[in-house]
Amino acid sequence: MKLKSFLKKKLVRVQKEKVLIPCLEGNILHGKNALITGGSSGIGYEIAKSFLKNGAFVVICGRNEKRLEKAKNNLVSECKCLPNSITTLELDISSVDSMQKKLTNFLKDNYIEIFVNNAGVNFGNVFPETSEEDYDKVLNTNLKGMYFVSQVVAKYMVENRIKGNILNITSSSSLRPGISPYIVSKWGERSLTLGMAKKYLPYGIVVNGLAPGSTLTPMLKSDMDNDLNFPPSPSKRYAAPEEIANLATILVSDMGRMIVGDTIYATGGAGVITYDDAAY
C-alpha cells in the first residue's frame, strides 16, 4: 500500500517562529466509510478532512444543518474531492430518543465501518458553583450522548458483521481531578472506551480513545489566527487540529488494529507529565 505524507502549506507561529504542521495524505483509508459526530467544525472537521484525503467516504453529523452544508462545501473545496464523497446528517446526540430513531434509519441504507465519537461541549462553572442545568447539558452530550450513540452503532456493526473501528475523542482532562462537569464527563468517556473495547473485540470491532490536550479550536480560542503559542503547556504551544486528525486516521486504519482499548494522549505533556496548564 503506497503511503505518502507532506508538510501542510499553512504556516503557524510558535514563539515567533514559523512552523509547518505535517499532515498525513495517501490511501490508508481507501474505500472505507466513516461517520463523525461533531464533524462541522474543530477537531471533527479536521478528522473528516484527513479521512477524505486518505481515500475514505465521510458522513459528518451535527446539530445545525446550515453549518453542516457549509462544512461540506468547504471540505469539497479543500480536499478537491467529489461532492458525493461527503454526506451530512443532522443529529443531536444529547436528544437520545430522536437520535436513536434518526441514526437507525440512516444506517438501514448506509454502510459504516468507522465511527468517530467526537461531539462534545464545555461550559459552566466549576465545583461548587456548577448549576444543575449546565451539568446536565454537558453530561447529556459528552457522556450520555456518547454512550447511547455508541450503542446504536455497535449493534449495527454486530448485526451486519462489520469488523470496524470506533474511536472516542476524549480529553487529557480525563487525567485531572473531577472539578467540573466537563472533566467528570471525560473520566466517564475513558471508562466507556475500555468497556466497549473489551465487549466488542470478539466481534472484530476495535475501540480506542484519542485524548487531545489544549488544541487550537474555537472551543478554546475564538481568535483563530494560527498562533499556537500556549506558555502554560510543557511544549509551550497548543496542538494543531491537523495533528489530532493525523492520529485519528492512523488509529482507525488497518495499521492500528492491534491498538485496543487504549487512549492515546496527544497533549504536548499537559496532563501526562504535568497539570500546570490547568487553572484550578
C-alpha atoms as one frame of an Amber mdcrd trajectory, in Angstrom:
protein
   0.000   0.000   0.000   1.519   3.255  -1.097   1.563   5.941   1.566   2.820
   9.488   1.324   2.865  12.410   3.676   3.542  16.074   3.149   4.004  19.266
   5.096   0.921  21.408   5.191   1.482  24.712   3.446  -0.361  26.683   6.112
   2.173  28.238   8.470   1.626  28.555  12.205   3.545  30.594  14.747   5.233
  29.207  17.824   7.237  31.683  19.874   7.703  33.980  16.860   8.970  31.104
  14.721   7.205  29.781  11.616   6.302  26.093  11.786   4.904  23.701   9.185
   2.418  21.148  10.502   2.795  17.736   8.800  -0.434  16.195   7.505  -0.966
  12.584   6.507  -2.213  12.105   2.958  -2.395   8.878   0.983  -4.634   5.826
   0.637  -4.660   4.180   4.043  -8.450   4.552   4.343  -9.165   3.918   0.672
 -12.773   2.909   0.092 -13.728   2.924   3.780 -16.880   4.610   5.074 -16.773
   6.769   8.195 -19.307   8.635  10.310 -18.114  11.505  12.529 -20.210  13.290
  15.155 -19.436  16.970  15.662 -17.971  16.999  12.178 -18.835  20.531  11.092
 -16.043  22.333  12.977 -12.917  21.998  15.084 -11.292  18.617  15.572 -14.193
  16.760  13.947 -13.856  18.838  10.785 -10.118  18.195  10.587 -10.653  14.461
  11.111 -13.170  14.484   8.261 -10.638  16.296   6.086  -7.876  13.819   6.911
 -10.157  10.849   6.225 -11.148  12.298   2.858  -7.529  12.967   1.923  -6.777
   9.344   2.740  -9.456   7.899   0.494 -12.490   7.492   2.756 -16.130   8.400
   2.229 -17.340  10.522   5.130 -20.601  11.340   6.879 -20.393  14.442   9.064
 -23.009  14.877  11.795 -24.021  17.947  13.749 -26.974  19.818  15.199 -27.125
  22.619  12.621 -27.979  21.787   9.026 -26.645  25.077   7.617 -23.281  24.603
   9.350 -23.114  21.050   8.035 -23.735  22.169   4.459 -21.143  24.916   4.784
 -18.639  22.418   6.170 -19.378  20.009   3.320 -18.782  22.698   0.687 -15.525
  23.727   2.376 -14.332  20.112   2.571 -15.067  19.541  -1.118 -13.050  22.653
  -1.939 -10.126  21.969   0.405  -9.845  18.242  -0.318 -10.583  18.570  -4.041
 -12.912  15.594  -3.761 -16.246  14.781  -5.360 -19.349  16.060  -3.543 -20.669
  12.504  -3.211 -17.643  11.684  -1.035 -19.329  13.601   1.794 -22.786  13.141
   3.291 -24.334  15.269   6.027 -26.645  14.079   8.799 -28.348  16.473  11.192
 -28.056  14.729  14.553 -28.237  15.869  18.171 -26.753  13.083  20.287 -27.989
  14.708  23.513 -31.590  14.037  22.445 -31.409  10.281  22.811 -34.803   9.140
  21.530 -34.774  11.202  18.319 -31.081  10.461  17.765 -31.642   6.702  18.005
 -34.526   6.764  15.540 -32.789   9.015  13.028 -29.445   7.193  13.145 -31.046
   3.740  12.998 -32.999   4.757   9.902 -29.878   6.217   8.323 -27.881   3.043
   8.928 -30.531   0.907   7.226 -29.456   2.348   3.878 -25.806   3.193   4.538
 -22.673   1.190   5.255 -20.423   2.474   8.049 -17.248   0.738   9.237 -15.554
   3.632  11.048 -17.319   5.630  13.735 -15.752   8.656  15.423 -17.408   9.847
  18.628 -16.297  13.477  18.551 -19.260  15.681  19.545 -18.695  17.466  22.831
 -19.356  20.695  24.737 -17.677  22.543  27.589 -19.155  25.445  29.549 -20.374
  26.445  33.006 -18.698  26.975  36.372 -16.514  24.542  38.273 -17.422  22.931
  41.595 -19.014  24.197  43.874 -20.622  26.851  41.631 -21.921  24.493  38.932
 -25.613  24.798  38.093 -27.682  21.678  37.560 -28.668  22.989  34.121 -25.042
  23.300  32.968 -24.154  19.929  34.464 -26.975  18.243  32.554 -26.145  19.975
  29.269 -22.501  18.893  29.403 -23.120  15.333  30.589 -26.075  14.805  28.228
 -23.845  15.429  25.223 -20.406  14.309  26.307 -21.214  11.140  28.232 -24.877
  10.211  27.879 -24.884  11.120  24.205 -21.654   9.211  23.530 -22.982   6.196
  25.433 -26.248   5.885  23.545 -25.000   6.789  20.076 -22.314   4.128  20.555
 -24.996   1.575  21.378 -26.736   2.224  18.071 -23.531   1.930  16.057 -22.179
  -1.099  17.941 -25.431  -3.024  17.478 -25.448  -2.110  13.799 -21.876  -3.333
  13.321 -22.522  -6.620  15.127 -25.775  -7.316  13.289 -24.114  -6.657   9.930
 -20.884  -8.474  10.851 -18.803  -5.375  10.246 -15.264  -5.610  11.605 -14.790
  -1.906  12.020 -13.424   0.770  14.319 -14.942   3.025  16.952 -12.823   5.952
  18.079 -13.868   8.071  21.059 -12.413  11.571  21.118 -11.931  12.140  24.838
  -9.548  14.590  26.509  -6.473  14.900  28.685  -8.979  16.217  31.235  -9.766
  12.559  31.933  -6.496  12.535  33.904  -7.360  15.565  36.010  -9.270  15.876
  39.307 -13.008  15.970  38.602 -13.752  19.581  39.469 -16.153  20.362  36.588
 -18.889  18.635  34.578 -16.549  18.512  31.581 -13.802  16.684  33.475 -16.304
  14.283  35.044 -17.713  13.520  31.578 -14.248  12.796  30.209 -13.489  10.347
  33.029 -16.693   8.553  32.053 -15.720   8.506  28.388 -12.388   6.892  29.227
 -14.180   4.187  31.213 -16.704   3.631  28.414 -13.858   3.221  25.924 -12.381
   0.387  27.984 -15.740  -1.318  28.434 -16.661  -1.141  24.764 -13.221  -2.346
  23.690 -13.479  -5.455  25.852 -17.047  -6.270  24.855 -16.728  -5.786  21.109
 -13.251  -7.047  20.256 -14.593 -10.626  19.867 -16.779  -9.246  17.053 -13.794
  -7.715  15.287 -14.706  -4.176  16.350 -11.692  -2.225  17.605 -12.442   0.542
  20.096  -9.925   3.151  21.224  -9.775   6.658  22.618  -7.862   9.702  21.433
  -7.317  12.369  24.092  -6.151  15.771  22.851  -4.678  18.309  25.188  -5.318
  22.002  24.588  -5.960  22.244  20.843  -6.327  25.353  18.699 -10.072  25.152
  18.030 -12.949  27.628  18.526 -13.819  25.848  21.803 -10.609  27.144  23.391
  -9.634  30.173  21.339 -12.041  32.370  19.428  -9.273  34.330  17.704  -8.200
  31.709  15.170  -5.025  33.397  13.929  -2.887  30.245  13.587  -0.842  31.286
  16.602  -0.105  28.090  18.534   1.650  29.795  21.451   0.412  28.453  24.787
   3.031  29.063  27.524   1.306  27.033  30.303   1.839  23.797  28.360   5.148
  21.922  28.778   5.521  22.073  24.978   4.704  25.817  25.076   2.057  25.505
  22.397  -1.397  24.282  21.502  -1.827  21.146  19.443  -2.896  21.876  15.882
  -6.192  20.131  14.992  -4.405  18.637  11.972  -2.078  16.797  14.366  -5.038
  15.233  16.165  -6.554  14.276  12.809  -3.326  12.521  11.769  -3.521  10.288
  14.827  -7.229   9.590  14.324  -6.554   8.453  10.772  -3.835   6.043  11.874
  -5.914   4.652  14.761  -8.889   3.719  12.549  -6.720   2.357   9.735  -5.541
  -1.227   9.339  -2.238  -0.107  10.862  -3.992   0.415  14.203  -5.806  -2.901
  14.581  -3.568  -4.082  17.446  -4.192  -0.937  19.484  -7.218  -1.998  21.525
  -8.901  -0.226  24.431  -6.107   2.300  24.683  -6.377   6.036  24.957  -3.677
   7.865  23.027  -2.804  11.172  24.673  -1.795  13.999  22.340  -1.158  16.647
  24.954   2.326  18.055  24.495   2.933  16.747  28.006  -0.027  18.542  29.588
  -1.890  16.113  31.790   0.609  13.327  31.200   3.749  14.756  32.783   2.249
  17.845  34.420  -1.059  19.514  35.255   0.424  23.002  35.121  -1.593  24.094
  32.107  -4.870  23.790  34.052  -6.054  26.512  36.414  -7.918  25.317  39.476
